[in-house]
Amino acid sequence: MKPIEDLLAAGVAGRGVLVRSDLNVPLAGSRITDDGRIRASVPTIQLLARAGARVVVTAHLGRPKAGPDPALSLAPVATRLGELLGAPSRLVELSAGPPELADGEVALLENIRFDARETSKDDDKRAALAAELVSLVGSDGAFVSDGFGVVHRKQASVYDVARLLPAYAGTLVRDEVAVLRRLTDDAARPYVVVLGGSKVSDKLAVIEALLPSVDALLVGGGMCFTFLAAQGYSVGDSLLQPEQIPNCGQLLDSGRIVLPKDIVVADAFSAEAKTQTVAVDAIPDGWLGLDIGPATVSAFAGVLAEAKTVFWNGPMGVFELAPFAEGTRGVARAIVDSGSFSVVGGGDSAAAVRALELPEDGFSHISTGGGASLEYLEGKQLPGLAVLEH
């Protein structure tokens, strides 16, 4: 991959530069509840703007189903981006053609997924949209890929534009790849992986890929109940994927998977529900597990204290509800306290770090791409990265 420094060295003053960022942030109405991805996008955009480029940023928000949706407009994102850049970031429409920008100015294109061609499986349709995007920056323009959270997608603004313009990796993509290469090629041992989240099926491929190379894999979150069921435990009304029980049983044979010792259970999925902490072999019928318990946090912390490398993806419980946040908080603090080279694998894990007001600088790296990070660790080829190699 050619780094953005190569583009800067060639000179960008007065040139149009198309930047693909990941600005898919959570909204409550028009209020941004977590601006982490916007903040992560700023360094690359600032580098280009300060060098005099005329920057057009493309990004998506959510999954529009039938064309433009006012609820998924990037207008709030444009406002916040402008605040972080210290200069206005104008929201523009693709249909309006090339925006009139002075050197060093930034425009944000409205949600690229409002155009169905962005995610089309039809190569010609994506290519047509890519050509329109290229027209926004002109024939002497360049493309900078800086949305790591979307590089696992073969989409017009991620993949196809990189085939039409000189393409470079932005600082965020460059740094993400460097970190993940360290995990796959040069991880200091002991290497411990912490996985949570809802479903085993979502993480099965990464578990199978990582198990041979890790020293311990700690499992929490909703996915732990299918593993517990594979050990013969009753899990009450907890989340369960019966079809995955045989797979979980085979994975447990590795001897490297560490499961919870106790569970915080509730009589309903609610912050106001009755709760109790029980051993994993004593989950009552009709109750559901919503967090790991204190004994599990202590056991996991003991493993993490010895770790030299940690990769964490997925919360340990329903951290959005206060009674079920302590498992995630406790494990995250144990990762910070370990002093290891620690990587937070984006998605809900990154959101939890901020929502629980944990020290972001306590982790070595907080990824912006949950799905992309997992697919990279699975060994898959990511289209948005592969196209930068050409």
LOZA-821595 format. One record per residue (C-alpha): x, y, z; residue in three letters. Coordinates in steps of 0.05 Angstrom, whole numbers, padded with zeros to 5 digits, always signed. Each point is the difference from the previous one (the first is absolute). Example, Ala and Ser with C-alpha at 12.3 -4.5 7.8 and 13.67 -1.06 7.14 Angstrom:
% LOZA-821595
+00246-00090+00156ALA/+00027+00069-00013SER/
END
This chain:
% LOZA-821595
+00000+00000+00000MET/+00024+00070-00016LYS/-00005+00043+00062PRO/-00031+00069+00000ILE/+00070+00029+00010GLU/+00016-00019-00072ASP/-00059+00041-00024LEU/+00019+00059+00043LEU/+00071-00004-00027ALA/-00026+00003-00071ALA/-00039+00063+00018GLY/-00075+00009+00010VAL/-00008+00076+00001ALA/-00058+00018-00045GLY/-00016-00073-00015ARG/-00064-00036+00016GLY/+00008-00059+00047VAL/-00056-00050+00013LEU/+00004-00029+00070VAL/-00041-00061+00022ARG/-00011+00007+00075SER/-00040-00041+00049ASP/-00049+00049+00032LEU/-00054-00051+00017ASN/-00014+00026+00070VAL/-00059-00015+00046PRO/-00054+00053+00003LEU/-00057+00015+00048ALA/-00044+00041-00046GLY/+00049+00050-00029SER/+00047-00004+00060ARG/+00065-00039-00008ILE/+00009-00044+00061THR/+00071-00023-00015ASP/+00045+00041-00046ASP/+00060-00048+00004GLY/+00000-00016-00073ARG/-00005+00073-00020ILE/+00059+00017+00045ARG/+00040-00058-00030ALA/-00012+00027-00070SER/+00026+00070+00014VAL/+00076-00011-00004PRO/-00001-00022-00074THR/-00049+00054-00021ILE/+00041+00053+00037GLN/+00065-00023-00033LEU/-00031+00009-00068LEU/-00035+00066+00014ALA/+00062+00031+00031ARG/+00039-00020-00062ALA/-00050+00039-00043GLY/-00041-00058-00028ALA/-00073+00010-00018ARG/-00029-00057+00041VAL/-00064-00037-00014VAL/-00018-00051+00053VAL/-00046-00059-00014THR/-00032-00041+00055ALA/-00063-00037+00019HIS/-00047-00001+00059LEU/-00043-00060+00016GLY/-00034-00043-00052ARG/-00050+00040-00041PRO/-00051-00048-00030LYS/-00033+00042-00055ALA/+00041+00060-00020GLY/+00009+00064+00040PRO/-00024-00002+00073ASP/+00002+00065+00039PRO/+00012-00039+00064ALA/+00066-00025-00029LEU/+00025+00066-00028SER/+00073+00016+00014LEU/-00019+00072+00018ALA/+00015-00009+00075PRO/+00066-00033-00019VAL/+00019+00058-00046ALA/-00012+00048+00058THR/+00043-00040+00049ARG/+00054-00012-00052LEU/+00005+00075-00012GLY/+00006+00012+00075GLU/+00057-00050+00006LEU/+00035+00028-00061LEU/-00008+00071+00024GLY/-00029+00019-00068ALA/-00068-00011-00033PRO/-00013-00067-00033SER/-00054+00012-00051ARG/-00051-00056-00015LEU/-00009-00009-00075VAL/-00042-00044-00045GLU/+00030-00045-00054LEU/-00052+00025-00049SER/+00025+00072+00008ALA/+00066-00019-00034GLY/+00070+00022+00020PRO/-00003+00045+00061PRO/+00032+00069-00005GLU/+00057-00005+00049LEU/+00060+00045+00014ALA/+00067-00031+00016ASP/-00003-00031+00069GLY/-00076-00003+00004GLU/-00039-00063+00017VAL/-00068-00024-00025ALA/-00037-00061+00025LEU/-00043-00037-00050LEU/-00069-00020+00024GLU/-00008-00073+00021ASN/+00028-00040-00057ILE/-00047-00058+00015ARG/-00058+00043-00021PHE/+00022-00023-00069ASP/-00015-00075-00007ALA/+00058-00008-00048ARG/+00049+00008+00059GLU/-00015-00070+00026THR/-00023-00032-00065SER/+00026-00069-00018LYS/+00000+00023-00073ASP/+00071+00021-00018ASP/-00024+00047-00055ASP/-00048+00038+00046LYS/+00054+00009+00052ARG/+00050+00022-00053ALA/-00050+00052-00025ALA/-00007+00030+00069LEU/+00075-00002+00010ALA/+00009+00040-00065ALA/-00048+00053+00027GLU/+00039+00004+00065LEU/+00065+00009-00039VAL/-00032+00057-00038SER/-00006+00038+00066LEU/+00076+00006+00005VAL/+00020+00002-00073GLY/+00047-00039-00044SER/+00062+00023+00039ASP/-00032-00020+00066GLY/+00020-00056+00048ALA/-00035-00048+00047PHE/+00017-00012+00073VAL/-00030-00060+00035SER/-00008+00016+00073ASP/-00063-00037+00021GLY/+00027-00063+00030PHE/-00069-00021+00024GLY/-00021-00010-00073VAL/+00062-00030-00033VAL/-00031-00069+00004HIS/-00055+00023-00047ARG/+00004-00001-00076LYS/-00037+00065-00009GLN/+00004+00058-00050ALA/+00030+00052+00048SER/+00048-00051+00031VAL/+00022-00045-00056TYR/-00020+00025-00069ASP/+00026+00071+00007VAL/+00069-00027+00019ALA/+00003-00031-00069ARG/-00013+00066-00034LEU/+00045+00048+00038LEU/+00070-00003+00030PRO/-00016-00032+00067ALA/+00033+00007+00067TYR/-00010-00024+00071ALA/-00019+00053+00051GLY/+00032+00003+00069THR/-00057-00037+00032LEU/+00001-00059-00049VAL/+00075-00002+00002ARG/+00002-00003+00076ASP/-00056-00051+00005GLU/+00035-00047-00048VAL/+00066+00008+00037ALA/-00033-00019+00066VAL/-00036-00061-00028LEU/+00063-00024-00034ARG/+00033+00003+00068ARG/-00055-00044+00028LEU/+00005-00051-00056THR/+00074-00001-00014ASP/+00037+00023+00063ASP/-00043-00006+00062ALA/+00040-00001+00065ALA/-00021-00057+00046ARG/-00041-00016+00038PRO/-00051+00021-00051TYR/-00071+00004+00028VAL/-00063+00013-00039VAL/-00064+00024+00034VAL/-00064-00011-00040LEU/-00071+00020+00017GLY/-00062+00021-00037GLY/-00065-00035-00013SER/+00008-00059-00047LYS/+00052-00055-00007VAL/-00016-00003-00075SER/+00025+00072-00008ASP/+00068-00018+00030LYS/+00008-00073-00019LEU/+00047+00013-00058ALA/+00046+00046+00040VAL/+00001-00049+00058ILE/+00021-00056-00046GLU/+00053+00044-00031ALA/+00029+00026+00065LEU/-00002-00062+00045LEU/+00063-00032-00028PRO/+00040+00063+00012SER/-00024+00026+00068VAL/+00016-00022+00070ASP/-00069+00013+00028ALA/-00067+00021-00028LEU/-00048+00029+00051LEU/-00074-00003-00019VAL/-00055+00044+00029GLY/-00062+00035-00025GLY/-00061-00036-00028GLY/+00043-00048-00039MET/+00026-00033+00063CYS/-00067-00035+00013PHE/+00006-00045-00061THR/+00069-00021+00025PHE/-00029-00012+00069LEU/-00055-00042-00031ALA/+00054-00040-00036ALA/+00027-00017+00070GLN/-00068-00026+00020GLY/-00025+00060+00041TYR/-00071+00026-00002SER/+00000+00073-00020VAL/-00072+00018+00016GLY/-00027+00052-00049ASP/+00069+00026-00018SER/+00018+00011-00073LEU/+00015-00068-00030LEU/+00017-00026-00070GLN/-00015-00074+00005PRO/+00026-00014-00070GLU/+00069+00025+00023GLN/+00006-00045+00061ILE/+00039-00055-00038PRO/+00048+00053-00027ASN/+00011+00028+00069CYS/+00013-00069+00028GLY/+00055-00011-00052GLN/+00031+00068+00014LEU/+00002-00014+00074LEU/+00043-00061-00014ASP/+00058+00048-00014SER/+00007+00013+00074GLY/+00014+00074-00013ARG/-00071+00026+00009ILE/-00016+00030+00068VAL/-00074+00006+00017LEU/-00036+00039+00055PRO/-00006-00027+00071LYS/-00060+00042+00020ASP/-00055+00039-00035ILE/-00043+00060+00016VAL/-00071-00023-00017VAL/-00065+00039-00004ALA/-00073-00018-00003ASP/-00009+00048-00060ALA/+00041+00037-00051PHE/-00006+00067+00036SER/+00041+00047+00044ALA/-00056-00006+00052GLU/-00001-00076+00000ALA/+00014-00042+00062LYS/+00072-00026-00002THR/+00044-00050+00035GLN/+00069-00028-00010THR/+00004-00076-00006VAL/+00051-00053-00018ALA/-00001-00023-00072VAL/-00030-00066+00022ASP/-00057+00034+00038ALA/-00035+00045-00051ILE/-00074-00002+00019PRO/-00053-00020-00050ASP/-00035+00062-00028GLY/+00059+00046+00015TRP/+00050+00026-00052LEU/+00073+00016+00006GLY/+00018+00072-00016LEU/+00071+00007+00026ASP/+00058-00039+00028ILE/+00007+00000+00075GLY/+00055+00026+00047PRO/+00034-00068+00007ALA/+00006-00004-00075THR/+00028+00071-00004VAL/+00052-00020+00053SER/+00018-00064-00038ALA/+00006+00035-00066PHE/+00041+00055+00032ALA/+00049-00053+00026GLY/+00011-00025-00071VAL/+00006+00070-00028LEU/+00051+00021+00053ALA/+00050-00049-00032GLU/-00014+00022-00072ALA/+00049+00037-00044LYS/-00050+00007-00058THR/-00076+00007+00006VAL/-00054+00006-00054PHE/-00069+00016+00025TRP/-00064-00002-00042ASN/-00069+00000+00029GLY/-00030+00022+00067PRO/-00007-00049+00058MET/-00072+00018+00012GLY/-00056+00049-00017VAL/+00043+00059+00020PHE/-00051+00050-00025GLU/-00043-00018+00061LEU/+00034+00021+00065ALA/-00013-00064+00040PRO/+00036-00040-00053PHE/+00060+00044-00014ALA/+00049-00022+00054GLU/+00026-00061-00036GLY/+00021+00040-00061THR/+00028+00056+00045ARG/+00039-00049+00042GLY/+00031-00038-00058VAL/+00018+00065-00036ALA/+00035+00026+00063ARG/+00038-00066+00005ALA/+00024+00009-00071ILE/+00024+00070+00015VAL/+00033-00022+00065ASP/+00036-00057-00036SER/+00047+00048-00035GLY/-00004-00044-00061SER/-00001+00021-00073PHE/-00076+00004-00002SER/-00046+00008-00059VAL/-00074+00015+00005VAL/-00034-00030-00061GLY/-00048+00057-00016GLY/-00076-00006-00002GLY/-00035-00008+00067ASP/+00066-00008+00037SER/+00024+00069-00021ALA/-00069+00028+00016ALA/+00003-00032+00069ALA/+00068+00032+00015VAL/-00030+00068-00012ARG/-00069-00013+00030ALA/+00030-00027+00064LEU/+00050+00058+00002GLU/+00060-00046+00000LEU/+00068+00031-00016PRO/+00009-00004-00075GLU/+00074+00012+00007ASP/+00004-00062+00044GLY/-00005-00043-00062PHE/+00055-00004-00052SER/-00050+00005-00057HIS/-00075+00008-00007ILE/-00022-00023-00069SER/-00055+00034-00039THR/-00019-00063-00038GLY/-00031-00058+00037GLY/-00019-00043-00059GLY/+00061+00019-00040ALA/+00046-00016+00058SER/-00031-00069+00009LEU/+00003-00017-00074GLU/+00073+00022-00002TYR/+00016-00046+00059LEU/-00038-00056-00034GLU/+00049+00006-00057GLY/-00051+00024-00051LYS/+00020+00045-00057GLN/-00032+00068+00010LEU/-00020+00031-00067PRO/+00013+00072+00023GLY/+00071-00018+00020LEU/+00015-00046-00058ALA/-00018+00054-00051VAL/+00052+00046+00033LEU/+00055-00049-00016GLU/-00007+00012-00075HIS/
END
